[in-house]
């Protein structure tokens, strides 16, 4: 089946290779090879197709011949040559499942026997090598002729209904989604089965602990190793109801010399209970294995009909992971033709499963060989799995503790986790109010703020703030109070915040364009003592607190006292409202210490000085605006106020930055992606902070090409603006980097425990930036602000992320954006990242629509860079569809792709609620982006033929032309039969890969062509 899916690859190939310390007689070796082939049916069996299924045809010994390919080469290229030789696919319908090559070098001969897996297992390797060696020696010495009599083949097992019933019962109800690890890439739509092998030598501590555990629990070492493998998979997100494939030889006592693939795969199912003693886990593994071994003669394929596949449609049903245990091979003390022989490892570069652990154990230690799919895993992920497997085994010493308490983090994991904690006993940062007051005293005549054509000095700002302070005192505002401010960005708003702090109160920023209902709610909910407003409030607007006109206060300025800037670091600095998942905004209380820490970090990391200017671009009701105002003011620099129009007009923004020599800017990715790119070259030499939502690789590349310094930042409001930062480099992957000063970040499992690098979980942030909590919401505060594994207070962000193995944090979307599509869990952020990875996509958003048919509820909204493009929207959608189809499993493919600008909210972020409601063109409703709405009569005839055929082979009369073959219950074996019958009816032979790429009758008809017989 795999060869049909990837006909150009030797997915099922295996190799037996050896080096001879001298030169062999090629003619004798070829004759010896004939002797071996003549003895074993498996080596002279062809597999032509009959009625849609492969049929075995055994050639007579005199008909079968395997040609010996002889090559002259050198030592430097021989291993690569053998690997290429072993990886070539076999034409099973016309040739034997074996080929042999001989490479002659100055240092000796190399021989490689490449087998198709249908004719090979580990036991076969020993038989074939032994017979080949003995036959060659007999021919060379002129002794008795080597035997050519056929060895009896392994008899087909007698049908055993009870054993089949056992396996059916054993695997009934298995959940496909539970078999996937929480690491690695999504399944490829059409796999190449590219694979690799990684070796790891177990530590002496792990080996000793394994042997001690086997003695203590009275089981074999292999059972301890298998139990550790189950625990490893469970710890990495699979299960707890797990199936692992384990190979079992089915040869009987009389079949020991039979060559071929005489192994059945046992799908061993086990529920991993982390609360149960680990010894119980080991014993249950032994019971499941021994019971399965007693039913090993039932072919694995006999168990499959009617079962749901694990993940993608091409995948082996039931499991993704294999395990094998074998003793370390005894060093070969053999000769061929009187010459020493050394066995070699030649890998074909393919993997049939996500992951297989092969444990080889002996007197001198143990090795773990990981064979893995490079389409799913990176080498660093496999290395991490091997190191953690080592740690689990080493952790089996001592008491029979619960399985969940067995140590599974490696020492490398611990080092990366330590790097994620930047907290220290150092003194806290100077409060911003104190720093601004000091700057005003030190350089009162320096420019503090530029607002349009007017420049204001630090002295003027301090005086205005003192005036506000005095008026607040008159109004009865004092320490612990809360003052709402509803004003446009500018001098007055800056003075108001400083005056509020001087009074010992906190500010509540309100946006002047906020709907009246929202303003009223925030004022009531916060119980603000006072509202400072610089504009006339709407007629009839009921304000639940006194209102003071900010403009009049500043106009009457007569206070000459200096700002003191004395505040309590633990006191409230500001309260800011954020949207809630229930639709009710919630107020976040942040302290002076919270704000001081993030301002100090960027002041230090960006080397901010009095000579620097920063653009005040963001609405003040969005928390990142505070950094734009207070970072420059805290170091004596300049704030340049940008009008709202600059957020959508890059030309205006860069003109403003150029005229005022602004070196530091901050914006959301959507703001930058939405703005026209006119004048982007003016960003050269400037520092750009970009955060608030995911940064796409395409946007990062575009920005870096301008020559700017690009800092990707991340952090929720609840941890004071930004909690991590990463300086992005051209060509490097986009991450959010490492924690800012005095901040600790960990990734948590659902139970709150920390996860090691590579595993996705909820990002939790601790340290100096963690907010006081939610205003008047003790229940919500208790839920979101918890203790981290070390007992410190932290905030659960609701963001999914993982530590990379280089110690940088990678975001993966929201925990509350996980949906279920056709029984599969799906992260919408992962789908978005695939679309965003296209080089011409500047932004992407994916939503699940509830107003559409189930098969097309996923809708991708894509902001496309059309610079220099004259393509139609249909062409662009097709391009994006093809891009996504090669990177996402079929169930994750959106039913719609909508091109255009993404709506943004007042904070400059994508407005997801708007996307969930935006009307779609009526003519697109129900039509997938790859489906043709009109077909000619011949193609329609093909559609009808395919629908009828599918209804028959899938035994489902409800199949329609838009149904996905695999989602309708088809799997690879049924697909082969269907394609064979389709070829007989149309004369067009399609591959399994064609079906994967065109999985509906409407799509497949286009590949059949116009001739239907």
Helices and strands as residue ranges (DSSP letters): H 2-5, E 13-20, H 26-39, G 41-44, E 45-50, E 53-58, E 68-72, H 75-87, E 98-105, E 108-116, G 117-119, H 122-141, H 161-171, G 176-179, E 195-201, H 204-217, H 221-235, E 241-249, G 253-255, E 263-271, H 278-294, H 300-304, E 321-327, E 335-336, E 339-344, E 355-362, E 365-373, H 379-394, G 403-405, H 411-419, H 432-442, E 447-451, E 454-457, H 458-474, E 482-486, H 491-502, E 506-510, H 516-526, E 530-533, E 546-549, H 550-555, E 572-578, E 586-591, H 592-605, E 613-616, H 625-634, E 638-641, G 644-647, H 650-659, E 664-667, H 669-674, G 680-683, E 687-690, H 697-705, E 709-714, G 717-719, E 724-727, E 738-739, E 743-748, E 761-767, E 773-774, H 778-784, E 785-787, E 793-803, E 809-814, G 815-817, E 818-821, E 824-827, H 828-836, E 841-848, G 854-856, E 858-864, H 873-885, G 890-892, E 896-899, H 912-917, G 922-924, H 937-953, H 972-986, H 992-997, H 1001-1008
